[in-house]
Amino acid sequence: MIALGNPTEAVDPAVLEAPGGFAWWYMDVITPEGDGLVLIWSYGLPFLPGYADAARRGRPVRPIGRPSVNLALYRAGRERMYLLQEYPEAPYTGSDVQVIGGCRFRRRTEGGRCLLEATLDCPVPGSKQRLTGSVRLEGAGRVPGSVHAESDTSHVWTPLAAPATATVMLSLGGRLLADFQGRAYHDRNMGFRPLHELGIQRWMWGRSPFGDAERVYYLLWPPNGGTPRCLGLTMYPDGSSREALGLAVEIAGEQRSLFGLRRPRGIRLVEDGQPWMDIQHTASVDVGPFYLRFQSEATLPGGERSLGWGELCEPDRVDLRLHRPLVRMRVHRPAGHNSFWLPLFNGPRGDRAARLLRHALARSG
């Protein structure tokens, strides 16, 4: 179902040619005030419209043919800007440098430190202005072999850097949009088979920064809805990490989202009968038909608290025909056809109506 990957190993280029497979790199930043950013660059992101459906119909496509960049900017726990952009196929430039559209992502390791620099240049739907800027992350590079892992390659999850710090500087048409620094995290996920074929009914993931370490969890429910597989990592400033063995989850009630997803109000993670971490989901910041992102408040047994990110997904609901028109409203293809409603859901929150009008006039002209 899932394996912990080796951070020193390069991504196998064959995964980018595997029909229906996926590879995505993820990083996020958060401050104690709830300001933050989530940045994902990928090949074969399962959430792109038509990608999972093609695999279900027996005509899966190559991940390298569906590159994308996703950026979400938050202030005080509220979305300020959202972009999900899909670009035409381009040559793969390597495991440590990816170039997608006008964006470049470069990662290197020096003296046990992971350094990531993202340079962004993205068009904005319904506007002549562009989002430009940079995100720079530096943190402890995870030491390979420091955790126990199963020999399963269907879905390889590789934490790359934490604890880390990142600086975010973004401008919109030359106007400063964001300039902040916060606690950061970086990982990657990849697989040779479609996400919905990996035997996962539902997943929950989250990470919480604490003073001396990072705690990350992954919960994976099997198709029958039975007991979830629970992974928990504590990642330390020297690059070492410890897997919480015998981890179990206790659910503190559930509530339904607008689209019917079941989100636990809170969870308690327990290691061999002793509390490992309590998580309360404080605010949903991205609500979709198959995916939720939320800010969470986590508490350690000693009482230390922190604000972090979490997400929930149900792979069998990804890319269903019923939901596809809604998903198209969230995906911008700079070089292709787009939904009429795209500017309402893609771009800065403050001027969505004005951009929709410009978008409509441009289409009619």
VOPAGU-2260 file (C-alpha; in pm, 1 decimal, decimal comma):
REM VOPAGU-2260
SITE   aa  ch    i         X         Y         Z
SITE  MET   A    0       0,0       0,0       0,0
SITE  ILE   A    1     281,9     242,0      86,7
SITE  ALA   A    2     656,4     236,1     144,8
SITE  LEU   A    3     899,5     485,7     295,1
SITE  GLY   A    4    1150,0     588,1      30,6
SITE  ASN   A    5    1521,7     660,3      46,3
SITE  PRO   A    6    1581,7    1037,8      16,6
SITE  THR   A    7    1923,8     989,0    -146,4
SITE  GLU   A    8    1781,6     786,8    -435,0
SITE  ALA   A    9    1682,1     971,3    -751,8
SITE  VAL   A   10    1336,2     933,8    -896,7
SITE  ASP   A   11    1333,5     647,6   -1145,9
SITE  PRO   A   12    1259,8     813,3   -1483,4
SITE  ALA   A   13    1061,2     501,7   -1575,2
SITE  VAL   A   14     782,8     613,6   -1339,6
SITE  LEU   A   15     720,9     913,1   -1567,2
SITE  GLU   A   16     660,2     676,5   -1859,1
SITE  ALA   A   17     444,8     429,6   -1662,5
SITE  PRO   A   18      84,9     465,1   -1790,9
SITE  GLY   A   19    -136,2     590,0   -1508,7
SITE  GLY   A   20     156,0     641,2   -1270,6
SITE  PHE   A   21     241,3     957,6   -1079,6
SITE  ALA   A   22     522,8    1159,3    -927,2
SITE  TRP   A   23     471,4    1473,8    -724,3
SITE  TRP   A   24     691,2    1691,2    -504,0
SITE  TYR   A   25     531,2    1874,8    -212,5
SITE  MET   A   26     641,0    2153,4      19,6
SITE  ASP   A   27     453,3    2372,5     261,9
SITE  VAL   A   28     516,0    2662,4     497,4
SITE  ILE   A   29     316,3    2773,6     800,8
SITE  THR   A   30     350,0    3044,3    1065,0
SITE  PRO   A   31     205,0    3048,1    1418,5
SITE  GLU   A   32     -53,2    3302,1    1292,0
SITE  GLY   A   33    -186,5    3061,5    1027,5
SITE  ASP   A   34     -22,3    3230,2     727,2
SITE  GLY   A   35     119,0    2979,4     485,6
SITE  LEU   A   36     172,9    2831,9     145,6
SITE  VAL   A   37     138,6    2489,3     -16,8
SITE  LEU   A   38     334,1    2421,5    -337,6
SITE  ILE   A   39     310,2    2102,0    -546,3
SITE  TRP   A   40     476,7    2027,9    -879,4
SITE  SER   A   41     402,5    1702,4   -1050,8
SITE  TYR   A   42     380,8    1464,7   -1344,6
SITE  GLY   A   43      55,9    1272,4   -1364,8
SITE  LEU   A   44    -114,5    1440,2   -1070,4
SITE  PRO   A   45    -414,1    1208,4   -1013,3
SITE  PHE   A   46    -644,8    1505,9    -950,8
SITE  LEU   A   47    -617,2    1646,3   -1305,5
SITE  PRO   A   48    -941,9    1607,2   -1501,0
SITE  GLY   A   49    -946,3    1301,1   -1724,8
SITE  TYR   A   50    -628,6    1143,1   -1586,7
SITE  ALA   A   51    -777,5     879,6   -1355,2
SITE  ASP   A   52   -1076,7     831,6   -1585,8
SITE  ALA   A   53    -847,5     733,7   -1874,1
SITE  ALA   A   54    -690,7     464,7   -1655,7
SITE  ARG   A   55   -1029,5     332,9   -1545,9
SITE  ARG   A   56   -1131,7     300,8   -1912,1
SITE  GLY   A   57    -820,9      99,4   -1989,2
SITE  ARG   A   58    -639,6     382,3   -2169,5
SITE  PRO   A   59    -399,3     523,5   -1909,5
SITE  VAL   A   60    -168,7     804,0   -2019,5
SITE  ARG   A   61     195,9     871,2   -1936,4
SITE  PRO   A   62     266,6    1100,0   -1638,6
SITE  ILE   A   63     530,2    1293,8   -1834,4
SITE  GLY   A   64     250,5    1410,1   -2064,4
SITE  ARG   A   65      56,3    1578,9   -1780,3
SITE  PRO   A   66     291,4    1816,3   -1589,8
SITE  SER   A   67     136,9    2067,2   -1349,2
SITE  VAL   A   68     206,7    2325,8   -1079,9
SITE  ASN   A   69     -23,8    2393,5    -784,1
SITE  LEU   A   70      13,4    2688,5    -546,1
SITE  ALA   A   71    -213,9    2791,8    -260,9
SITE  LEU   A   72    -144,3    3097,0     -46,1
SITE  TYR   A   73    -312,3    3149,8     291,3
SITE  ARG   A   74    -342,9    3431,1     542,2
SITE  ALA   A   75    -472,4    3364,7     894,6
SITE  GLY   A   76    -615,7    3031,4     783,3
SITE  ARG   A   77    -802,3    3169,5     480,5
SITE  GLU   A   78    -719,5    3118,0     115,7
SITE  ARG   A   79    -576,9    3429,3     -46,9
SITE  MET   A   80    -470,9    3283,4    -382,2
SITE  TYR   A   81    -502,8    2948,6    -560,5
SITE  LEU   A   82    -346,2    2828,3    -883,8
SITE  LEU   A   83    -351,1    2481,8   -1040,1
SITE  GLN   A   84    -197,4    2494,9   -1386,4
SITE  GLU   A   85    -141,9    2213,6   -1635,7
SITE  TYR   A   86     122,1    2251,9   -1905,6
SITE  PRO   A   87     208,7    2068,0   -2228,4
SITE  GLU   A   88     461,5    1786,2   -2215,7
SITE  ALA   A   89     823,0    1897,9   -2181,0
SITE  PRO   A   90    1151,7    1708,5   -2137,1
SITE  TYR   A   91    1223,4    1581,0   -1786,4
SITE  THR   A   92    1533,8    1758,3   -1661,8
SITE  GLY   A   93    1620,2    1529,8   -1370,1
SITE  SER   A   94    1534,8    1433,6   -1014,9
SITE  ASP   A   95    1696,2    1743,7    -862,2
SITE  VAL   A   96    1578,4    2003,8   -1114,9
SITE  GLN   A   97    1232,5    2023,9   -1270,1
SITE  VAL   A   98    1114,4    2287,4   -1515,0
SITE  ILE   A   99     737,7    2309,2   -1567,1
SITE  GLY   A  100     597,2    2600,3   -1764,4
SITE  GLY   A  101     766,6    2915,9   -1639,5
SITE  CYS   A  102     854,0    2756,9   -1304,0
SITE  ARG   A  103    1183,1    2601,0   -1198,7
SITE  PHE   A  104    1239,0    2378,8    -894,7
SITE  ARG   A  105    1596,5    2304,5    -786,5
SITE  ARG   A  106    1697,7    2090,4    -490,4
SITE  ARG   A  107    2043,2    1998,6    -357,3
SITE  THR   A  108    2200,8    1865,4     -39,2
SITE  GLU   A  109    2503,0    2026,4     124,0
SITE  GLY   A  110    2650,1    1917,7     455,2
SITE  GLY   A  111    2338,0    1727,4     549,8
SITE  ARG   A  112    2114,7    2026,3     470,6
SITE  CYS   A  113    1843,9    2009,1     204,3
SITE  LEU   A  114    1819,1    2327,1      -2,6
SITE  LEU   A  115    1518,6    2384,5    -227,5
SITE  GLU   A  116    1461,5    2689,9    -444,2
SITE  ALA   A  117    1145,6    2739,2    -647,3
SITE  THR   A  118    1134,8    3023,7    -899,2
SITE  LEU   A  119     778,7    3096,3   -1010,2
SITE  ASP   A  120     635,9    3273,7   -1314,1
SITE  CYS   A  121     268,6    3188,9   -1369,7
SITE  PRO   A  122      -7,2    3348,3   -1576,8
SITE  VAL   A  123    -327,7    3444,0   -1394,4
SITE  PRO   A  124    -666,6    3367,5   -1555,5
SITE  GLY   A  125    -852,6    3678,5   -1668,9
SITE  SER   A  126    -552,7    3904,8   -1610,1
SITE  LYS   A  127    -245,5    4033,4   -1791,2
SITE  GLN   A  128     -57,9    4026,5   -1462,2
SITE  ARG   A  129     163,2    3732,2   -1370,3
SITE  LEU   A  130     245,4    3574,4   -1038,7
SITE  THR   A  131     622,0    3584,9    -993,4
SITE  GLY   A  132     858,0    3524,1    -705,6
SITE  SER   A  133    1048,0    3260,3    -517,0
SITE  VAL   A  134    1019,5    3010,9    -235,5
SITE  ARG   A  135    1343,2    2906,7     -62,8
SITE  LEU   A  136    1359,1    2620,1     184,6
SITE  GLU   A  137    1648,1    2500,9     398,4
SITE  GLY   A  138    1631,3    2225,7     653,7
SITE  ALA   A  139    1760,6    1896,1     780,0
SITE  GLY   A  140    1791,9    1648,2     495,8
SITE  ARG   A  141    1649,2    1316,3     609,1
SITE  VAL   A  142    1914,8    1051,9     667,8
SITE  PRO   A  143    1845,7     733,3     466,6
SITE  GLY   A  144    1788,3     409,9     648,1
SITE  SER   A  145    1684,8     581,1     969,7
SITE  VAL   A  146    1335,5     432,4     973,6
SITE  HIS   A  147    1180,0      92,0     923,0
SITE  ALA   A  148    1009,6      47,6     585,5
SITE  GLU   A  149     810,0    -224,9     415,1
SITE  SER   A  150     927,2    -359,1      78,0
SITE  ASP   A  151     632,2    -217,7    -115,4
SITE  THR   A  152     683,1      -2,9    -424,8
SITE  SER   A  153     319,8      56,2    -525,6
SITE  HIS   A  154     328,7     397,7    -355,7
SITE  VAL   A  155     660,0     536,5    -232,9
SITE  TRP   A  156     642,6     827,8      10,3
SITE  THR   A  157     974,6    1000,4      75,8
SITE  PRO   A  158    1006,4    1275,7     337,2
SITE  LEU   A  159    1300,0    1487,8     218,8
SITE  ALA   A  160    1343,4    1777,1     461,6
SITE  ALA   A  161    1218,4    1865,3     811,8
SITE  PRO   A  162    1248,4    2049,0    1039,3
SITE  ALA   A  163    1300,6    2326,1     785,7
SITE  THR   A  164    1248,9    2698,1     735,6
SITE  ALA   A  165    1124,4    2863,7     417,8
SITE  THR   A  166    1105,2    3220,2     292,5
SITE  VAL   A  167     820,1    3314,6      59,4
SITE  MET   A  168     833,1    3622,4    -165,6
SITE  LEU   A  169     556,9    3657,4    -426,4
SITE  SER   A  170     442,6    3947,6    -641,5
SITE  LEU   A  171     144,7    3995,0    -866,5
SITE  GLY   A  172     215,1    4223,4   -1158,8
SITE  GLY   A  173     497,2    4386,6    -964,7
SITE  ARG   A  174     283,9    4438,5    -651,4
SITE  LEU   A  175     407,8    4254,2    -343,0
SITE  LEU   A  176     163,1    3979,1    -251,6
SITE  ALA   A  177     349,1    3781,6      14,9
SITE  ASP   A  178     673,4    3821,7     209,7
SITE  PHE   A  179     705,1    3594,4     511,6
SITE  GLN   A  180     910,9    3319,1     671,0
SITE  GLY   A  181     781,7    3011,3     847,6
SITE  ARG   A  182     836,3    2651,1     943,9
SITE  ALA   A  183     852,3    2425,7     636,5
SITE  TYR   A  184     834,9    2063,0     524,0
SITE  HIS   A  185     924,1    1887,1     195,8
SITE  ASP   A  186     851,3    1539,1      55,1
SITE  ARG   A  187     770,2    1347,9    -263,4
SITE  ASN   A  188     526,4    1073,2    -363,7
SITE  MET   A  189     546,7     842,9    -663,8
SITE  GLY   A  190     397,5     522,8    -798,5
SITE  PHE   A  191     391,3     310,8   -1112,5
SITE  ARG   A  192      16,6     243,2   -1091,0
SITE  PRO   A  193    -288,5     472,6   -1071,9
SITE  LEU   A  194    -366,7     601,6    -724,2
SITE  HIS   A  195    -714,2     444,7    -725,1
SITE  GLU   A  196    -561,0      97,3    -781,4
SITE  LEU   A  197    -344,3     100,2    -469,1
SITE  GLY   A  198    -601,2     -42,7    -227,0
SITE  ILE   A  199    -666,8     281,3     -40,0
SITE  GLN   A  200   -1026,0     367,5      48,5
SITE  ARG   A  201    -925,3     688,5     225,7
SITE  TRP   A  202    -604,0     856,1     331,6
SITE  MET   A  203    -524,6    1122,4     586,5
SITE  TRP   A  204    -188,4    1292,2     611,3
SITE  GLY   A  205     -61,4    1569,3     833,3
SITE  ARG   A  206     250,9    1734,6     965,8
SITE  SER   A  207     302,8    1945,4    1275,6
SITE  PRO   A  208     612,9    2149,1    1367,6
SITE  PHE   A  209     733,0    2139,8    1726,6
SITE  GLY   A  210    1026,9    2308,3    1892,3
SITE  ASP   A  211    1281,8    2029,6    1855,7
SITE  ALA   A  212    1129,6    1807,3    1585,6
SITE  GLU   A  213     863,7    1753,7    1321,1
SITE  ARG   A  214     586,9    1496,3    1354,3
SITE  VAL   A  215     426,4    1355,4    1041,0
SITE  TYR   A  216     150,3    1095,6    1010,8
SITE  TYR   A  217     -10,0     897,0     728,9
SITE  LEU   A  218    -335,4     703,9     781,8
SITE  LEU   A  219    -450,3     463,8     510,0
SITE  TRP   A  220    -784,7     284,7     522,2
SITE  PRO   A  221    -815,8     -42,4     324,2
SITE  PRO   A  222   -1097,3     -92,6      68,1
SITE  ASN   A  223   -1322,5    -268,7     320,7
SITE  GLY   A  224   -1306,1      29,8     555,0
SITE  GLY   A  225   -1141,0    -172,0     831,6
SITE  THR   A  226    -855,1     -75,5    1059,4
SITE  PRO   A  227    -629,3     186,5     897,6
SITE  ARG   A  228    -259,1     143,7     844,1
SITE  CYS   A  229     -88,0     411,0    1056,3
SITE  LEU   A  230     253,5     560,0     988,1
SITE  GLY   A  231     411,2     814,1    1219,3
SITE  LEU   A  232     752,7     979,6    1190,3
SITE  THR   A  233     941,2    1209,5    1422,3
SITE  MET   A  234    1206,9    1399,9    1224,4
SITE  TYR   A  235    1496,3    1564,2    1409,1
SITE  PRO   A  236    1728,8    1859,4    1329,1
SITE  ASP   A  237    2027,1    1626,8    1267,1
SITE  GLY   A  238    1840,3    1449,1     984,8
SITE  SER   A  239    1760,4    1137,0    1183,8
SITE  SER   A  240    1403,8    1016,0    1219,9
SITE  ARG   A  241    1211,2     763,6    1421,5
SITE  GLU   A  242     911,2     562,2    1314,2
SITE  ALA   A  243     637,0     521,8    1574,0
SITE  LEU   A  244     592,4     145,7    1584,8
SITE  GLY   A  245     260,9      -5,0    1682,3
SITE  LEU   A  246      80,9     320,9    1599,8
SITE  ALA   A  247    -300,1     320,7    1612,4
SITE  VAL   A  248    -564,7     589,0    1565,6
SITE  GLU   A  249    -868,8     683,0    1773,2
SITE  ILE   A  250   -1132,8     887,6    1588,3
SITE  ALA   A  251   -1317,8    1157,9    1784,1
SITE  GLY   A  252   -1634,8    1173,0    1575,9
SITE  GLU   A  253   -1675,0    1263,2    1209,1
SITE  GLN   A  254   -1857,0    1527,9    1009,3
SITE  ARG   A  255   -1954,9    1541,6     642,8
SITE  SER   A  256   -1812,7    1799,3     406,5
SITE  LEU   A  257   -2019,3    1982,6     145,6
SITE  PHE   A  258   -1947,8    1699,6     -99,6
SITE  GLY   A  259   -1999,3    1416,9     148,5
SITE  LEU   A  260   -1641,5    1340,0     252,9
SITE  ARG   A  261   -1613,4    1214,9     611,5
SITE  ARG   A  262   -1365,2    1429,2     805,4
SITE  PRO   A  263   -1275,1    1334,3    1163,4
SITE  ARG   A  264   -1325,7    1624,5    1402,2
SITE  GLY   A  265   -1015,5    1510,9    1580,7
SITE  ILE   A  266    -784,1    1213,6    1603,3
SITE  ARG   A  267    -559,1    1069,0    1872,8
SITE  LEU   A  268    -254,5     873,6    1760,3
SITE  VAL   A  269    -144,9     612,1    2012,5
SITE  GLU   A  270     187,4     424,8    2016,2
SITE  ASP   A  271     174,7      94,6    2203,0
SITE  GLY   A  272    -103,2     221,8    2426,4
SITE  GLN   A  273      53,9     560,6    2500,7
SITE  PRO   A  274     -55,5     893,2    2341,0
SITE  TRP   A  275     174,9     999,9    2056,1
SITE  MET   A  276     -10,0    1310,5    1931,0
SITE  ASP   A  277    -360,7    1461,1    1941,3
SITE  ILE   A  278    -487,2    1653,8    1635,9
SITE  GLN   A  279    -786,3    1885,2    1610,1
SITE  HIS   A  280    -880,5    2003,8    1260,9
SITE  THR   A  281    -944,3    2375,2    1303,3
SITE  ALA   A  282   -1026,0    2507,5     953,4
SITE  SER   A  283   -1091,0    2353,9     612,4
SITE  VAL   A  284    -904,1    2564,6     356,3
SITE  ASP   A  285    -969,0    2356,7      40,9
SITE  VAL   A  286   -1294,8    2163,4       3,9
SITE  GLY   A  287   -1355,3    1947,2    -303,0
SITE  PRO   A  288   -1550,9    1636,2    -406,3
SITE  PHE   A  289   -1261,1    1398,8    -331,7
SITE  TYR   A  290   -1006,2    1606,7    -138,7
SITE  LEU   A  291    -986,7    1824,3     173,3
SITE  ARG   A  292    -702,5    2037,9     304,0
SITE  PHE   A  293    -716,0    2179,0     654,5
SITE  GLN   A  294    -514,7    2354,5     918,8
SITE  SER   A  295    -480,9    2152,7    1236,5
SITE  GLU   A  296    -374,6    2209,8    1593,6
SITE  ALA   A  297    -160,6    1928,3    1727,7
SITE  THR   A  298     -75,5    1859,3    2091,9
SITE  LEU   A  299     202,1    1639,9    2229,6
SITE  PRO   A  300     159,7    1437,0    2552,1
SITE  GLY   A  301     360,9    1700,6    2741,3
SITE  GLY   A  302     120,2    1976,1    2637,6
SITE  GLU   A  303     323,4    2146,4    2360,8
SITE  ARG   A  304      97,9    2269,3    2078,8
SITE  SER   A  305     153,6    2373,8    1718,5
SITE  LEU   A  306     -34,8    2468,2    1404,0
SITE  GLY   A  307      17,2    2245,2    1100,0
SITE  TRP   A  308    -133,5    2119,1     776,6
SITE  GLY   A  309    -342,0    1811,5     702,0
SITE  GLU   A  310    -526,6    1656,1     410,4
SITE  LEU   A  311    -779,0    1386,2     333,4
SITE  CYS   A  312    -851,1    1208,8       5,2
SITE  GLU   A  313   -1074,1     926,5    -120,6
SITE  PRO   A  314    -905,0     790,1    -437,1
SITE  ASP   A  315   -1214,7     611,1    -568,5
SITE  ARG   A  316   -1392,1     948,6    -590,5
SITE  VAL   A  317   -1113,1    1114,2    -789,5
SITE  ASP   A  318   -1205,0    1221,6   -1144,4
SITE  LEU   A  319   -1563,3    1092,8   -1148,9
SITE  ARG   A  320   -1774,4    1216,5   -1438,4
SITE  LEU   A  321   -2023,9    1377,9   -1198,7
SITE  HIS   A  322   -1755,2    1600,7   -1047,3
SITE  ARG   A  323   -1541,7    1672,2   -1353,5
SITE  PRO   A  324   -1708,3    2003,6   -1451,9
SITE  LEU   A  325   -1634,2    2135,9   -1100,8
SITE  VAL   A  326   -1272,4    2022,7   -1120,0
SITE  ARG   A  327   -1225,5    2190,4   -1459,3
SITE  MET   A  328   -1318,0    2520,3   -1295,5
SITE  ARG   A  329   -1007,3    2479,3   -1075,6
SITE  VAL   A  330    -755,7    2378,0   -1344,7
SITE  HIS   A  331    -595,9    2638,6   -1571,0
SITE  ARG   A  332    -445,6    2523,3   -1900,3
SITE  PRO   A  333    -249,4    2827,5   -2024,6
SITE  ALA   A  334    -211,3    2665,7   -2366,7
SITE  GLY   A  335    -553,6    2501,0   -2394,2
SITE  HIS   A  336    -929,3    2523,0   -2347,3
SITE  ASN   A  337   -1056,2    2630,6   -2004,5
SITE  SER   A  338   -1383,3    2651,2   -1815,4
SITE  PHE   A  339   -1576,4    2975,2   -1848,3
SITE  TRP   A  340   -1579,6    2994,5   -1466,4
SITE  LEU   A  341   -1204,1    2948,7   -1422,6
SITE  PRO   A  342   -1123,9    3302,0   -1286,9
SITE  LEU   A  343   -1366,6    3249,5    -998,2
SITE  PHE   A  344   -1158,0    2959,8    -866,6
SITE  ASN   A  345    -806,3    3020,6    -999,6
SITE  GLY   A  346    -608,9    3331,9    -910,3
SITE  PRO   A  347    -616,7    3590,4    -629,8
SITE  ARG   A  348    -932,9    3592,3    -422,4
SITE  GLY   A  349    -981,4    3968,8    -413,3
SITE  ASP   A  350   -1055,6    4041,3    -782,2
SITE  ARG   A  351   -1225,0    3723,8    -901,8
SITE  ALA   A  352   -1541,8    3891,9   -1030,4
SITE  ALA   A  353   -1345,6    4148,5   -1233,4
SITE  ARG   A  354   -1123,8    3881,1   -1384,7
SITE  LEU   A  355   -1425,8    3669,2   -1472,3
SITE  LEU   A  356   -1571,6    3963,1   -1662,8
SITE  ARG   A  357   -1246,8    4017,9   -1854,3
SITE  HIS   A  358   -1227,7    3645,0   -1923,3
SITE  ALA   A  359   -1584,2    3646,0   -2060,1
SITE  LEU   A  360   -1516,6    3947,5   -2281,6
SITE  ALA   A  361   -1197,9    3788,5   -2416,8
SITE  ARG   A  362   -1383,9    3467,2   -2504,2
SITE  SER   A  363   -1665,7    3655,1   -2676,0
SITE  GLY   A  364   -1418,2    3863,6   -2874,1
